[in-house]
Amino acid sequence: MPLAVSELWDDLLHCLDLQGHDEETGPVYEASNQRLGYHRLFGGQLLAQFVRAAQLGCPGKNVKSLHALFTRAGRPEEPVRYEVRRHHDGGSFAASTVVARQARGVVATASVSLHVPEDGPARQTVPAVPGLPGPEHRRDLHPIPWETRTTADLDTPASEPPEFELWMRCPAAEPDLAPALTAYATDLTLIGTALRPLAGVTQHDSGTAFTSAVTSHTVWFHRSFGADGWLLLRQHSPVLAHGRCFGRGDVLTEDGTLVASYAQEALLRFPPEPG
């Protein structure tokens, strides 16, 4: 039986409670997996745990960018071991590699850059944020375990522009979890956004009409923020070609402050046309 939303939230928080120790090569953490009933690990879980491992491996600094490569499907029944290798840990910046490993080998890797926030000039150039949709626009986007709202239908069979806007608000959580929780959410709807121009196909047709799998995902964190306020994920897919799709997005607060950006490439393979 699928977990209730509150159970999904507690389950995710448990997965972000990494248990670690130091080895000669650097810190090592072990993490449990979400109980989603999937045949493979959800990429958002791996992204969130990468962020946490990087934070714990370089305390006192914030993750400013993370580039993940997914090498093989992870097994949900087996914990993931995160091996942190610190390449530089200076007064202001740090750089590390995090390897996610299971018994069969490497599941994914991440190159991470961290930074101590500094004062200085600030500006941004982004389109204005629309008003928050009302509660009648709530949507259940499994496995996201918090409130989401959108005025667009990502699952419509009609042909639509490859754009999608999603509002989200997490329950109250420790402030240092905001980057991990946000990274988790950025993995869910970019493939669906890329599919929107294709009439009669939605992201729920994966495994039947097409095969999909995320191959790489990058998140940049521009400012400190909390995830328990409303955040807008505004995304666009500019290209689909050669069996791959690409999408990118911005994360903005309700007052229009740009706090993060992200991009993703994924396998998107359709069967050959008969003939």
N, C-alpha and C positions, 0 to 999 in steps of 0.2 A: 504494500500500500504506500503511495507517495506520502512524503512527509508534509505536514502542515507548514504554513509560512513561518510561524514562530519556531518550529522545530528546525526548519532549514536555516534560519538565522543563527540559532544556537549551534547547529552543526558547523556552519561556516566559521563562527568565532572559535570553535574548538580546533578547526583545521589551521587557524592562524596563530594558535598557541604553540609555536615551535619549541621543541625541547632539544637543547644542544650541549656540546662539550667541545673542548679544544683538542686538536691533533697537531702534529708537527707542521702540517701544510696549511693549517688555518682552522677556523671554526667549522663544525659540522652540526647540522640540525636534522631532526627527523620530524615528519609531519604526517598526520592522518589524512584521509581523503573523505570528501563529501559522500553521503549515502544517497546518490541520485538515481540509482538503478540503471546508469549508463554502462555500455560495454567498454568504455574507455574514460580516462580522466577528462573532465571539462577543462579547457585551456585557461579559462578565467581563474580557476583555482590555482593552477600553476603560476600564473602571473602574480596573483596576490601573495602566494607563498614566496616567490622570488623577491618581491618587495620587502617582505618581512625578514627574510634571511639576510638581505643586503643591509637593512636597517640595523639588525642585531649584530651583524659582523663588523660594522663601522659606527659604533655609538657616537652620538653627538653631532651627526651630520644627517641631512635630508637627502633622499633619493631625488636626483634631478633628471635622470634619464635611464631607461632600461630597454635593452633590445634583446628579445628572446627569439631563439630558433627552436622549433619543435621537431625532434628527430624521429620519434616513434611514439605510438599510442601507449599511454600509461595504463597500468592495470589498477582498477579501483580497489581491488581486494588487498593490495600490498602497499604499505607505507612508502613515502618518498624520502630519500636521503638527499639533503641539500649541502653541498660542499662549497664553502666560500674560500676563494683565493684572493687575498688583498695584494694588488699590484702597486698601489700607492696609497698612503694615508697621511696627508700633510695637514697643515694648519687650517686650510680652507677647503681643499678638494681631496677626494678619495676616488679610487677606481678599483673595481673588483670584478671577478668572474664567479658566477654561481652555476654549479652543475647539479641538475636534478637527476637522480639515479635510482633505478630499481634493479632487481636481480638480473634481468635480461640485458642491462646496460643503460646507457644514457637516454633519458626520456626527453630532456630539453636542456638548453644552456642559456645563460643570460649574461650580457655585458652591462655593467651597472656603473654609472657615475654619480657621485654624491657631493654635496656642497654645504657649507655653513652659510645660512642666509646673511646677506649683507645689505646695508643701506645704500641708496643711490637713486638716480633718476628713474622714473617709471612711466611707461606709456603703453598703449595697446591700440590696435586698429582692427576692429571686428564689427560685423553688423550688429545692430541693436538686438537685444533679447526680447522676444515676444512675451506677452503676459502669460502667467502660469495658467494652464487649462484647469477648469473646474473639476470637482471629484467625479462628475459623470464621465470623464475621459480616463478613468483608471483602467489599467490593463494588467493582466497577469502574464508576466514574462518569465516563466520558469527557465532556469533555477534562481533568478534574482529574488532574494528573500526580503524585499522591502517594497514600499509603494512606488509605482511608476505610473506616469500619465503621458498620453500622446494623442494628438488629434489626427494622426495618420494611421492607416491600416497597413501594417507591414505584410499582412497575409492576403491582401486582395489579389485575385487572379488577373485584374486589369493591369495594363501597362502604365507605369508611373515613372516620374523622374527618379534617378538613383540618389535620392536624398531622404533623410529621416531625422526627426528630432524627438528626443525622449527626455522627459523630466523624471528625476528620481530623488528620493529622500530616505536615507538610512535611519534606523533607530539610533538612539544615543549610544555611542561607543567611545572608547579611548581615542583621543585626538590623533595619536600616532598611527591609528589604523586607517585613517581617511585615504591615504594614497593606495593602500592595498585593496580596500573596498572599491575604490574607483577603478583601479586597474582591472579588477574582477568584472565589473560591468561593461568595460570597453570591448570585451571579447565577444559579446553575445549577438549583436545585430548587424555587423558590417557585411557579412556574406548576404544576409537578407536584403540589405540596402543595394548591393551590387546586382541582385536578381530582380529588383523592382521593374526595370524596363522590359523584362521578358514576360509576355502575357502567358497566363496559365501556369506559372511556376512560382513557388514560394520556398522559403527556407525549410518548410516542413516536408518538402519533397526530397530532401537529402536521403540517399540510399535507394531511391526508386528512380526518379527522373534524372538524377545526377549524383556524383560523388564529390564530397567536399571535405577539406581538412585544412586547418590553419597551418601555415609553414613558418611565418615570422610575424612578430608583433612588437611594436615600439610604443612606449609611453614617455612623454616629457612632462615633468611637473614644474610649472613656472612660479607658483606662489604657494605659500602655506594656506590651508583651508580646512574646513570641517565638512564631514559627509552627512551630518545630521540636519543640514539646511538643504533647501532645494537646489539641485544641480541640473543643468541642461546639457545633454549630450547631443551635439549637432554634428551630423556626419554626412559624407558625400563619397560616392564611388566614381572616380573619373574614368576608369578603364577596366575592361574585361577582355582578355585575349590569351591565346595559346594555352588554354586550359587553366588559367589563373585569373583571379580577380584581385583588385586593390581598392582599399578604402581608407579614408582618414576622417578625423573628427576633432572637435574642440569640446572642452568641458568648461562651462561658465556658471557662475553663481547667479542667483535670482536678480541681483542688481547689475549683472552684465560683466562682472570681473572674470577675465580669462585666467583659469587656474591650471589647466593641463591641456595637452594635445596628444593625439595618438594616431597610429597608422598600422595597417595590417595587410599582409599578402596571404592568399589562401589558394589551395588547389580547388578548382571548380571544373570538373570534367563531366561532359555530357557524352552519351553514347553516340557513335557515328550515325549519320543519317542513312536510312536504308537505301539501297540502290545500286 
